[in-house]
Amino acid sequence: MALTLRSPISFLSGVDSGKPHKAVDTDLLPISVALGSTRAGRRIRAKVISAEAVAPVEPRTAERFHRNGGTGSGARGPGCDRRVPVYVMLPLDTVGMCGGLARARALGASMMALRSAGVEGVMVDVWWGVVERAGPGRYDWEAYGELVRMAERHGLKLQMVMSFHQCGGNVGDSCNIPLPPWVIEEMNQNPDIMYTDRSGRRNPEYISLGCDTLPVLRGRTPIQVYSDYMQSFRDKFKDYLGNVIDEIQVGMGPCGELRYPSYPESNGIWKYPGIGEFQCYDKYVMASLKAAAVAAGHEEWGRSGPHDTGHYKQFPEETGFFRREGTWNTEYGKFFLEWYSNKLLEHGDGILAAAEGIFRGSGAKLSAKVAGIHWHFTTRSHAAELTAGYYNTRHHDGYLPIARMLAKRGAVMNFTCMEMRDDQQPGHANCSPELLVRQVKEAAKAASAELAGENALERYDDAAFSQVLATSRADEGIGLSAFTYLRMNKKLFEGENWRHFVAFVKGMTEGGRRVSLPRSDSGHSDLYVGSVIGDRKNKDKFVAAL
């Protein structure tokens, strides 16, 4: 039995040879990824028409596809027609809690489809909670090794995320993968290694930055633990770094982002578009605040965090701190926000310094993700950004220091919400994702940092893809060096969604030019592939397996 994925438009870039094609079903023009029999020992296979009918995809030479690693390489001058490679995020549970590769047959078929569509590679979370689950220093890379070899077979590159956070409790989290059991034991014995809010609520998503340099994890500091993990990864995959694995994204907070866990969705704690809360109340972070206050000559400022910041779900004008002329703009407020944001910068720099030393000379570039917090952006205080650790207000640029820190370490600045438009946001949320992205692009340009992007939410519509295409261009003197699409799932392969996605990838390969594909391909366009005809029942089985 063959399982078949069919789509209304073909997705292998090529040219018509002028030779006649086989008759095809133009009602739902098939692109087929055929899986072999379910009997043991049969392999995934794909059937397309002969190479005579479709010109081969151009070779991916290092010069053509290299994304200019190193600082300053992200700047793309106006008029530059440079391609923007597209990556696709794999499902969060691609490697599950028990360390196995999930849905391997369907994954292989999906990779084949993505590669044929012109996708550069895929991104996958390398979960700390999975790899080091058996105990400190006991690493299980087996499933990730299988994934790397699979990507290599299909001609795809890999962006691998050192995911030192838990999965579950945030936007888009479809599974639960906690931190390693032995780390959770340490958290239970010493709750202050968790981020803590003003009411004493602990957050187990990620270890508090307050203990970065303290031996709280069975004699090792968190940064030492992260370093040992990355060193083991390098040792295991040294033969693939710089060729198959072309990027290491270093997780530095919840959701892998450089930020505080200020807006957790779990248990209804926070709801969009709430301002969130500061996460500075564990004893280690509080000790730092006290020391900073003494150094500033105001010991009283270190006794606690701000008292008038409200609660997670509130709006800026409902608080004394964030309202139009609130505490944020006083001498005390500026002191606190400077300290709070600097702690985050120090945290990111410490981890990236370790990663830089480990991966230097490997050929793989480093990157770090920065959250696209666009709600309340048009207010003076930018409250939601402040609680997350981005000191960005009407009077203070919060993204330039981040861009400079990343540029210093040679890391790509990977920013989210590239697909969002202002007119699609609710008016009461005071959003402006477009102005936010513009500010981040300007910061990256000023810092000579390379900039890449992601979409924040799952989108399959033409409007979202068009916005990314526009954002990718170097209209402000800097464009995107790469884009990672969130996320591969069965919806992506549905007919109209897939057609939009293929057109988007083609547009990105042409320097951000918008490309429209026909709704059917009865004329055998330059994207025609041919097919293995499969029935609807088998197609549905394949999609359900994704």
Disulfide bonds with the S-S distance in Angstrom:
none
